[in-house]
Amino acid sequence: MDKIIIKDLEIYANHGVFKEEKTLGQKFILSMELYLDMREAGNTDDLTKSVHYGIVCDQVDKFFKENTYDLIEKAAEETCKFILTTFKDIKRVKLMLKKPWAPIGKPLDYAAVEIEREWHRTFISAGSNIGDKMGNIKKAIELLDSRDTIQVEKISKFYNTEPWGYTDQEEFLNCAFEIKTLLYPKELMGLLLTIEKELKRERTIKWGPRTLDLDIIFYDDFISDDEEVILPHPRMHQRQFVLKPLSDIAPYYVHPILKEYIIDLSSKLPELK
């Protein structure tokens, strides 16, 4: 991917564990690599098709001075998040944050941290069969979209579906939606569980009735056997109530393990009634 490089931007700010660092301040040096598609800007010579690096410098300078953190790790994390949520065309940021006056009592050029952060393409499956089913799902999507680390991109149609696993319960309302997120899988799963709890989900019967069920189906092409977040979702290819909504918004997304399109996986299962 194309990138804009900003090297050694000097900012005087008030970050540090010690009181003197917060009151007197000190110099920090930031270098940034901003990843984005610059093809159209290169073809048209139009600045609006790229990112103005002068404005990036001004905005980062202002943000970095207005906030105070103990650790440069935290300062770097928040600066990356600020860049990615402020400049929508930037997909990924690599940031080196140097602290040349680090108070460690030893001669050194600088102490520094370097991190990379980016937007991740993620698909969520949602279902409800208690109370206001449509309202439960729409409220969950609204709560997710209100976070600065999440942007809801697409929402599928809604489908009435028969219960799966435990059948002695009301039919479900299901959909799927695509998001961009800066959260890592475990962080995202933690947020989904919090929203389920906020909307009164109770886990009493496996696959039983619920006000809300939110599952991560895909997270980029990431494959994980972590018991907390298995990716891709291990049973999604067996569930038409997952595949049919996904086919609405990403029919030609390729399952990273099965190497098949979503629409083809869906075609192998009985149609929803």
C-alpha positions in Angstrom: 0.0 0.0 0.0 1.1 3.6 -0.7 2.3 5.6 2.3 3.1 9.2 3.4 6.2 9.5 5.6 6.5 12.2 8.2 9.9 12.1 9.9 11.0 13.6 13.2 8.2 16.0 14.0 9.2 17.7 17.2 6.6 18.5 19.8 7.0 20.0 23.3 4.5 18.3 25.6 3.7 17.1 29.1 3.9 13.3 29.2 5.7 11.2 31.8 5.5 9.4 35.1 7.3 12.0 37.1 5.6 15.2 38.3 8.3 17.4 36.7 7.7 15.9 33.3 4.0 16.9 33.6 4.6 20.4 34.9 7.8 21.4 33.0 7.2 19.3 29.9 9.9 18.0 27.5 10.6 17.4 23.8 9.2 14.4 21.9 10.0 13.4 18.4 7.3 11.6 16.3 7.9 9.8 13.0 4.8 8.5 11.1 4.1 6.3 8.1 0.5 6.8 6.9 -0.8 4.0 4.7 -3.5 4.9 2.1 -4.4 4.6 -1.5 -2.7 7.5 -3.4 -3.4 6.3 -6.9 -6.2 8.7 -7.7 -4.2 11.7 -6.3 -1.3 10.6 -8.4 -3.4 10.5 -11.6 -5.5 13.7 -11.0 -3.0 15.9 -9.2 -5.9 16.6 -6.8 -4.9 17.1 -3.1 -8.5 16.2 -2.0 -7.8 12.7 -3.2 -5.0 12.3 -0.7 -4.2 13.4 2.9 -2.6 16.8 3.5 0.5 16.0 5.6 0.7 19.6 6.8 -2.8 19.2 8.3 -1.8 15.9 9.8 1.2 17.5 11.5 -0.9 20.4 12.8 -3.6 18.1 14.2 -1.2 15.6 15.8 0.7 18.5 17.4 -2.5 19.9 18.9 -3.7 16.5 20.1 -0.3 15.6 21.6 -0.1 18.9 23.5 -3.7 18.9 24.8 -3.4 15.4 26.4 -1.2 14.1 29.2 -0.2 10.4 29.7 2.2 8.7 32.0 3.7 6.3 29.5 4.9 6.9 25.9 3.2 3.5 25.1 -0.1 5.1 26.0 0.8 8.3 24.1 1.7 6.4 21.0 -1.5 4.2 21.2 -3.8 7.2 21.6 -2.0 9.2 18.8 -2.5 6.3 16.4 -6.1 6.1 17.3 -6.5 9.8 16.8 -4.9 9.7 13.3 -7.0 6.7 12.2 -10.3 8.1 13.4 -9.7 11.7 12.2 -8.4 11.0 8.7 -10.8 8.5 7.2 -8.6 7.7 4.1 -5.7 6.4 6.3 -5.9 2.6 6.7 -2.9 1.9 8.8 -0.3 3.9 10.8 3.2 3.1 11.9 4.4 5.4 14.6 7.8 5.8 16.3 7.7 8.1 19.4 11.1 9.1 20.7 11.8 10.6 24.1 15.3 12.2 23.8 15.3 13.6 27.4 14.2 10.4 29.1 15.1 10.9 32.9 17.0 7.7 33.5 20.4 9.1 34.5 22.3 7.5 31.7 23.7 8.9 28.5 21.5 8.0 25.5 20.2 9.4 22.3 16.6 8.6 23.1 14.2 6.1 24.4 11.4 5.2 22.0 8.4 3.0 21.2 7.2 1.9 17.8 3.8 0.6 17.1 1.5 -0.2 14.1 -2.3 0.1 14.2 -4.9 -0.3 11.4 -8.5 -0.8 10.6 -9.7 -4.4 10.5 -12.6 -5.7 8.4 -14.9 -7.8 10.5 -18.2 -9.6 10.1 -20.7 -10.0 13.0 -23.7 -12.3 13.2 -26.6 -11.1 15.3 -29.8 -12.9 16.5 -32.6 -12.5 18.9 -35.7 -14.4 19.9 -36.9 -12.7 23.1 -38.9 -9.4 23.4 -38.4 -6.8 20.7 -36.2 -8.8 18.4 -35.7 -6.1 15.8 -35.2 -3.5 18.5 -32.6 -5.6 20.3 -30.4 -6.1 17.2 -30.7 -2.5 16.0 -29.8 -1.2 19.5 -26.7 -3.4 19.5 -25.6 -2.1 16.1 -26.3 1.5 17.3 -24.1 0.9 20.4 -21.3 -0.5 18.3 -21.4 2.3 15.8 -21.3 4.9 18.6 -17.7 3.8 19.5 -14.9 5.7 17.9 -13.0 2.5 17.4 -15.8 0.9 15.3 -17.6 1.9 12.1 -20.6 0.0 10.8 -20.2 -0.4 7.1 -23.0 -2.7 5.9 -26.1 -4.4 7.3 -27.8 -7.4 5.8 -31.5 -8.0 5.4 -33.3 -9.5 8.5 -34.5 -13.1 8.4 -36.9 -15.1 10.6 -35.2 -18.5 11.2 -35.9 -21.7 13.0 -33.9 -22.3 16.3 -30.7 -24.3 15.9 -29.4 -26.8 18.5 -32.1 -26.3 21.1 -35.4 -26.3 19.2 -38.1 -25.8 21.9 -38.1 -22.1 21.7 -39.4 -19.2 19.5 -38.0 -18.5 16.1 -35.1 -16.1 15.8 -34.6 -12.9 13.9 -31.1 -12.9 12.4 -28.9 -10.6 10.4 -25.2 -9.9 9.7 -23.2 -6.8 9.5 -19.8 -5.6 8.5 -17.7 -3.3 10.6 -14.3 -1.7 10.5 -12.6 -1.8 13.9 -9.4 -0.8 15.6 -10.1 -3.4 18.4 -8.3 -6.7 18.5 -10.4 -9.9 18.5 -10.4 -10.4 22.3 -11.2 -6.7 22.9 -14.0 -6.8 20.3 -15.5 -10.0 21.9 -15.4 -8.4 25.3 -17.3 -5.5 24.0 -19.9 -7.8 22.3 -20.4 -9.6 25.6 -20.9 -6.3 27.4 -23.5 -5.2 24.9 -25.3 -8.6 25.2 -25.4 -8.2 29.0 -26.6 -4.6 28.7 -29.5 -5.9 26.6 -30.4 -8.4 29.3 -29.0 -11.6 27.8 -29.0 -14.5 30.3 -26.9 -17.7 29.6 -29.0 -20.5 31.2 -29.5 -23.0 28.4 -26.9 -23.8 25.7 -28.2 -22.4 22.3 -31.3 -21.4 24.3 -33.6 -18.3 24.1 -31.8 -15.0 24.2 -32.5 -11.3 23.9 -29.3 -11.0 21.8 -26.5 -13.1 20.4 -23.5 -11.5 18.8 -20.7 -13.6 17.2 -17.6 -12.7 15.4 -17.6 -14.7 12.1 -14.5 -13.3 10.4 -11.8 -10.9 11.5 -9.8 -10.0 8.3 -8.5 -13.4 7.2 -7.2 -14.1 10.7 -7.2 -17.8 11.9 -7.1 -18.4 15.6 -7.5 -21.5 17.9 -7.7 -19.3 21.0 -10.6 -20.7 23.1 -11.9 -17.2 23.9 -12.2 -16.2 20.2 -12.0 -19.1 17.7 -11.7 -17.6 14.2 -13.3 -18.0 11.7 -16.4 -19.0 13.7 -16.0 -22.8 13.8 -19.7 -23.6 12.9 -20.6 -20.8 10.6 -20.5 -23.0 7.5 -23.2 -25.2 9.0 -25.6 -22.4 9.7 -27.8 -21.0 7.0 -29.0 -18.3 9.4 -25.4 -17.0 9.4 -24.5 -17.6 5.7 -27.7 -16.2 4.1 -27.3 -12.7 5.8 -23.6 -12.8 5.0 -24.4 -13.5 1.4 -26.3 -10.2 1.3 -23.3 -8.1 2.2 -20.3 -10.2 1.2 -21.3 -13.0 -1.2 -17.8 -13.4 -2.6 -15.8 -13.2 0.7 -13.6 -16.2 0.8 -13.5 -18.4 3.9 -9.8 -18.4 4.9 -9.8 -22.1 5.8 -12.4 -23.7 3.5 -11.3 -21.5 0.5 -14.9 -21.1 -0.7 -17.1 -18.1 -1.3 -19.8 -17.4 1.2 -22.5 -17.7 -1.4 -21.3 -21.1 -2.4 -21.2 -22.3 1.2 -24.8 -21.0 1.6 -25.9 -22.9 -1.6 -25.0 -26.2 0.0 -27.5 -25.8 2.9 -31.3 -25.9 2.8 -32.9 -22.5 2.1 -34.4 -20.6 5.1 -38.1 -21.2 5.5 
